């Protein structure tokens, strides 16, 4: 089991357990990587490296100050195994808003439309309609955070990085962090569309000094 905890060399991290490993997005990485795309791909830089370099049975991604939590703090290996015996993927759900509101409210509605167009061209109307209905629902899954079996994660990685190649050809890296946003909102509907059961896990969000816990949407 391996969970990448993503941040920069300038960030403070929580104390991590043996199943978690720091991944610095502003550090040079050996082998197959997308380090040069980090200004647009954000934590997907770590996701890509996880895809190409880790062979653990279970993999995941958290942030340096956003983590899944269980009964006594960071979600443990035992808790993860227990959850994944009944579910396919662990994610965090935030109710009362949706991907469409998030993207249009941040002025990124046109980019979301481009991504949906790319989805339509590659996968057709049925899948695109499903994603669009998800984007106007009353919830959203945040942060590109997940934990699941590597064989399932690999299928999503292949899907999202292939889709983002098409997106980048049209969007041409116009907005910082935009690919990270697109992946964030495409992850959960992809899991649901493909029939995977999602476990909605609690998470903690700390401020940058790690002295104050923030609302979970922060």
WOSUL-V647994 format. One record per backbone hydrogen bond with DSSP energy under -0.5 kcal/mol. CO is the residue of the C=O (numbers start at 1). NH is the residue of the N-H. E is the energy in kcal/mol with one decimal. If there is no record, write none. Layout:
co-><CO CO>
nh-><NH NH>
e-><E E>
//
This chain:
co-><2 2 3 4 4 5 6 7 8 17 19 21 23 23 24 34 35 37 37 38 39 40 40 41 42 43 43 44 45 46 47 48 49 50 57 58 59 60 61 62 63 64 65 66 67 68 73 76 77 78 79 80 81 82 83 83 88 89 90 91 92 94 98 99 100 101 102 103 104 108 109 110 111 112 113 114 115 116 117 118 119 119 120 124 125 126 127 128 129 130 131 132 133 134 135 138 140 142 146 147 148 149 149 150 151 152 153 154 155 156 157 158 159 160 161 162 163 164 165 166 167 167 168 171 175 177 178 179 180 181 182 183 184 185 186 187 188 189 190 191 192 197 197 198 199 199 202 204 205 207 212 214 215>
nh-><4 60 21 6 62 23 64 25 11 20 3 5 7 25 27 37 38 40 41 42 177 179 180 44 45 46 47 48 49 50 51 52 53 54 150 2 148 4 146 6 66 14 206 63 204 75 70 80 81 82 83 84 85 85 86 87 149 199 147 201 142 140 102 103 104 105 106 108 107 112 113 114 115 116 117 118 119 120 121 122 123 124 124 128 129 130 131 132 133 134 135 136 136 137 100 96 94 145 61 90 59 152 153 154 155 156 157 158 159 160 161 162 163 164 165 166 167 168 169 170 170 171 172 174 178 181 182 183 184 185 186 187 188 189 190 191 192 193 194 196 195 88 89 200 91 201 69 67 214 210 207 205 218>
e-><-0.5 -1.5 -2.7 -0.6 -2.7 -2.6 -2.2 -2.6 -1.6 -1.8 -2.7 -2.9 -2.2 -0.7 -1.1 -1.8 -1.6 -2.0 -2.7 -2.4 -2.2 -0.7 -1.9 -2.6 -2.2 -0.6 -1.9 -3.0 -1.5 -2.6 -2.1 -2.2 -2.0 -1.6 -3.1 -2.3 -2.6 -2.4 -1.2 -2.7 -0.8 -0.9 -2.6 -2.6 -2.6 -1.9 -3.4 -2.6 -2.5 -2.3 -2.4 -2.8 -0.6 -0.6 -1.8 -2.1 -0.7 -3.0 -1.2 -3.3 -1.2 -2.1 -2.2 -2.7 -2.7 -2.3 -1.1 -3.7 -1.5 -1.8 -2.1 -2.0 -2.3 -2.2 -2.1 -2.3 -2.1 -2.5 -2.5 -1.6 -3.2 -0.6 -1.9 -1.6 -3.0 -1.8 -2.3 -2.6 -2.3 -1.8 -2.2 -1.0 -0.5 -1.6 -2.4 -3.1 -3.2 -1.0 -2.5 -2.9 -2.7 -0.8 -2.5 -2.9 -0.8 -1.6 -3.0 -2.5 -1.9 -3.1 -2.4 -1.4 -2.3 -2.5 -1.2 -1.2 -2.3 -2.9 -1.4 -1.1 -0.6 -3.4 -2.2 -0.5 -1.6 -1.8 -2.4 -2.4 -2.0 -1.7 -1.5 -1.6 -0.6 -0.5 -1.5 -2.1 -2.4 -2.9 -1.7 -2.6 -1.9 -2.2 -1.8 -0.6 -2.6 -1.0 -2.1 -2.0 -3.8 -1.6 -2.6 -0.6 -2.0>
//
